[in-house]
Every structure is written in structure tokens, then in C-alpha cells.
Amino acid sequence: MNGRGHWLGVDAAEYELPGDPVDVLAWAREHAAPEKQVDAIVASGSRYFHVAPDVGEVELALRAVGKLIDAKRFAPADIGAVIHVHTQPYSAPPAPRSLPLEVASAFGIRPMWAASISQLKCVSTTAGLEALDALMAAYPQLNAGLIVSVDRVYGEKYRLRQMGGIQCDGAACLLVTRNSTRNRIGGVAIRNFAPKWYRGPDAVAQVEQEIISYEYLYASKVISQAVKASGVPLADYGCLLPHNSDVRGWSSLCRAMGIDREKLFLENIFRRAHACCSDFAINMVDAGFDALDRGQHVLAAMLSNMGAFGAVTVHPVN
């Protein structure tokens, strides 16, 4: 229980990564990308990503949610809330359109609450979980919600925004339920330093250097906060799901926190790249659910390059 008389669990997840994987080296030659930056990205573990030049953000979201529908994971009448999370400000249709309402309408969902969260950038999924927790505490009739994430790049010159990874176009969704019988969300932690870093690394060199210097320090703090709230010792976690960039950074964090590197799920950094808010759902599908089914505790961490850090723990129900 979380003090509110219920717990949340992730009953299911799906994702949509459009088209065939693109090799960053071939892409770099085609687009004359900065060689030094591309070399740094490859050295840090990223290699393949997905591009959606002709697929809009609503269509990507519909594809991801449609996979849950096709798998008969839920009935539209079950869903009481639809929360859209995204990192890029342009990963949402312009007003007066509403991505969560368009997704709901497409599948016959009639939510009592629908909204978008983007202020925490790649950590917005964590805020979505907290929002659903609060909604279920306030509305006993609300037993399930969807968190729908989608991000894409508009213009290839904006795809390389960091040295540790490359941005991937894609969407995902999480089916989050009250008192799930599949798993239990334990600790959820967020730290936000937006007043200091809200402009991000594209602003000035000083901000970029500060973020690079401190991001894994604050990531370790937020991980420790979530682990403490979960009541499960850090050593008992069997799987760590990072966001999908910067193998070297995550490896350094594991050394600093005494986490066995074998517990760190790195495959998707190489083959999926960083799909922003969708990384958590993608990694749950590819590794997290299997770890939970084996009885392992799962720890997920999310970083933003604009000052937000988040962590979530997920546990077998028993």
C-alpha cells in the first residue's frame, strides 16, 4: 500500500518504433553530421534508431495503444484517465486539438480525466504515475489509466542534441491499474532543478558543463530516494532500466552506487536509442516484465537534460 489505501501496477505496455532501424553511421554520412559528436555517440553505446518523417505524433500514439487493444489487454470502458507525456514541445498537435482526447475518441474511451504532461521532459512519465496515483485516491471509481508517450524530431538537423546518444522517434503506452495482480509500483521519486537548468545544454556552454558534471550525481540521489521509499534494499534489485543513452555514464553510476553492472539493461541503448518519455515502457516490454515474472525487483531511472531526474521501483506483487 502507498498510504492511500491502494497500490498501482503496470499491467501491460506496448510501443511503436516506426520503420526499419537506421544505422547512425550511415545516417551521419547522409546528413553530414559532426564527426566528433557521432563518434562520441557510438563510443557511448548507441548505434541504431528509428525515424518517422511521414508519421504524425497522433498516429504513432494510436499505433502503440492499438497494440494493447489488439492484445485484449483492456476494454475501453475500463479506462478512467488518459495522460499524454512528451519531451519535445512540438510532439503534440497544436491547439485546439488534444492528443489524449484524440486517442480516447479513436478507441471509444470516455475518460473522466485527460491531460498532457511535458514540464519534466524525459521524466514526465514519472509525473504521470504520480498523477494517476492521486487521481485513484480521489476517485474510487477510477481503476485504470493509460499513460501515452510520444516524441519525434522535426528536421534531421535537430536529431543530435547530446554526446551520449541519439534521439529515436516513437511512441509507447502503459496500462496502469489499481491493485494490479501483475506487479506493484513501490517508490517514485522526482528531483527538479528547472530554475537552474531549464534552458538545457543548448543554451550556453556553462549550463552544458554543469549538466554533464552533475547529472549522474543527481540521478544517484533520486535512485536512492525511490529505493528508500520502496522498502527494498538496493542490493535486492535484480534489474536496472536506464534511459536509452550513455552506456559509460550508467556504468559509472553503477560503480559509484555499488550496483552489479550485470543488472543494468543496456541492449536497448544500442538497438533502440533514446525515445525520450517512451524509454520506460520500451524497456519494461523488452526486459522489465520478464525480470518481474522471475521474481526480481526492478528499478527504472529517467534523466532530463533540462534539470529533472526521476526513478521508479516496480515489484512482484508477492
N, C-alpha and C positions, 0 to 999 in steps of 0.2 A: 504494500500500500504506500501511497505517497503523501499521507496526511490529509487527503481529500476524500478518502473512502473508496478509491478505485486505483487501478494501475492502467497504464497504456501499454500496448504491444503493437509491433509491426506484423500484421497478419500476412501481408504479401507485398511485393514490389515488382515493378517492371520498368524497362527502359527502352528508348528508341534512339539508336545511333544511325543516322541515315547513310546510305551508300556503302561502298567498299572502303576499307581502311586506306588512308593516304599516308605514304612514307614522307616524313618531314624532310628528308634529304632531297627527294625528287621535287617536293613542293618548293623547297628553298631555291633550287636551281631555276624553276619556272618563274618564280616571283622575285628573283634577285634579292633574297633576304640577307640580312647582315651575317656574314660568315662566322664571325666571332660569337654572336648570340646563338646561332644554330648549333655550333659545335658545343657550346656550354649546355644547351638543352639536351642534346644527345648524350653528352657525358653524364648528365644528371638522370638518365634513365628513360626519358621519353623518346618515342620513335614513331608511333602511328596515331592517327586521329581521324575524325570524321568531319565532313563538310556538307552543309545543306544550303547551297546557293539558291536553289529554287523551291525550298520548302519553308513556309512561314512558321512562326513560333506556335500559332494555334494548331496548325496541322501536326506539328511534332508532338504537342501535348496530347492531341486526340489519338495519335498512334500509340503512345505509351499507355494511356488509360484504356484504350480499346483492347490491348493485350490482356489486361486484368479482366475485362468483361468477357473476352473470348475464353479465358481460362476458368470462367464461372467463379471468380474469387469473391464477387459480391453482387447483390442485386441493387439497382438504382435506388429503390426505396429505403435501403439500409443507410445511405449516406446522408448525414445531417450537416456536414460542413465541407466546403471545398476551399483549400488555401493554396494560392499560387505563390511560389517563391522564385526569385530570379536575382542574378547579379548585375547584368548589363541593363541600364535604364531603357534601352531600346528593345529588350527581349519581352515586350508586351505591346499589344496593339494600342494605337492612340485612342484617347477618349473621344466619344463616349462608349467605345467598345470595352468589354471586360473579359479577359481570358478565362477566369474561373467560371463566370456565368455562361460563356460560350461552351466550355467543356461540359458544364452541368446540363445545358439545354440539349447538346448533341446526344447525350446518353439518357435523357429522361430523368435526370437527378433534380430534385427540388430541395436544395439545401436551405436550412434555416439561417445559415451564416456563410458568407463568401467574401473573400478579400485577397489582396496581394501583399506580400512582404518582400521588401528588397533592401531595406536600410542597412542590413548587416552583410550585404553582398553574399559571399560564398558560405556564410554562417547562417543565412536566413532560414535554412531548413531546421536548424536547431530552434530558432524562434517560432517556427511553425508548430513544432512539437509542443512547445510551452503554451502556445495559443490554444491548441486542441485540448491540452490538459485543463486549462482554465475554463474553456467552453463546456467540457464534460462535467466539471464541478458545478457550473452554474445551471446547466440544463440536463437534468437526469434522463430526459428522453433522447438525448444525443448519444448514440452508442458507437458511431463510426464516422470517420472523416477521411478525405483524400488530401494529401499534400502533393501538389503537381509542380514540378520544377522544369524550367526550360530556359536555355540560353543559346544564343548563336551570334556569330560575328557578322557584322555588316561591312564587308570590304576586307579583302585579304591583307591589306597593309596594317590592319589593326589586330591581326591574329597573334603576333608575338608581343606579349606585354610583360614578359618576365624572362629570367635566365634559367629557371629550373623546370620549365615545362611549356607545353603549347596548348592553346585553348581548343577544345573539341566542341562542335555543335551537337546538341542533343537534348533530349527530354526524358523525364522519369516520373514515376508516381509511387507513393507509399500509401497503402491501406492501413490506417491506424485505428485500432478498436479499443473499446473499454473492456478491461479484464480479459484480455486476449488469452486464449488457451495455447497459443503457439510460443510466445515469449513475453518478456516483461522489460519495459524500459525502466532503468534504475535511476542513475544520476544524470542530470542535464545541467551543463554549466556554460555560461557565456561571459566573456570579458570584452568590453568595447572601449577602444581608445580613439574614437572618431574625432573628438575635438583636436587631437594632435595630428592624426594621420589621415583625416577624411579625404584629402586631395589625392592620396595614393602615390605610388612611386613615379608616376608620370609628371608630377608637379615640379619638384626641384631635387637636385642631387642629394641635399642634406636629408630630406624626407626618405628618399630611396635607401640611403645608407642606414638610417635609423631602423627602418623596417627590416632590412636584411640582418642587422645586428641583433634585433630583439625578438623577431617573430617566433623562433623556437623556444626562447625563454618563456614567453607568454603562453605558447602552446603547452609547454610542460606544466605551467601553473594551472591552466584550465583543465588539463587532463587530471591533475591531482585533485582538483576541486570536484570533478564529476565522480572520480573513483571514491573519494571520501564520502560523498553523498550516497553512493550505491551501497556502501557497507561491505563491499567485496574487496579484499586486499589486491593491490596492483599485481602481485606475483601470481594470483589465481586466474588472471585473464589469459585466455588461450589464443586470442586473435585481435590484432590491432588493425583497423581500417583507416588509412590516411586519406587525405585528399590526393588526387592523382597527379602529383608532380613532385619533383625534387627528391629522388632516392637518397642522395647524400645528406640532405637536411634531416629526413626522417631517421636515417641510420644514426646520425649524430645524436638525435633526441633519444633514441633507444639506448645508446651507450650512456648518456647522461642520466637517464632515469632507471638504469639497470634492467631494462626490458630485453628479453631474449629476441634478437633480430629475426629469428626463425618465425616468430609470432607475427611479424609485420607483413601484411599482404601487399606485395609490390608489383604483381603481374600486370595490374591494370594501368600502372604508370607507363609501362612500355607499350601496351597494346590498345589502350583506350584514350589516354591523355586526360586533360583536366576539363571536365564538362561542368565546371562551376557548381551550382547548387545540386546537380544531379549525381555527384560522385558518391554520396552516401547510399542512395538507392541502388546505383550500379554495383557498388561493392558488396552491398547486402545480398543482391541476387547472385553475384559471382562467387562469393566466399562466406559472407556473414551467416546466412541461413544454414548452410552446411555445418559451420562451426557450432551454431546453437543446437542443431539436431544431434551433434556429437556430445552435447552436454557442456560445451565450453562457454565461458563468459566472453562477450565481445565488447571491444572499446573502439569507438569511432571518433576521429578528430577532424576538425574543419578550420581552415585558416583563411583570412581575407587579407589582401594586400592594402586594405584601407583601414586597418586598426581593429578588426573584430576577430575573436577567437572563440571556438565552441568545441564541446565534447559531449558525447552521449554514450552511456553504457546500456547494453542490452543483455538479458539473461534468460536462460532456460526457466520456464515457469516454476519448475520444481527444484 
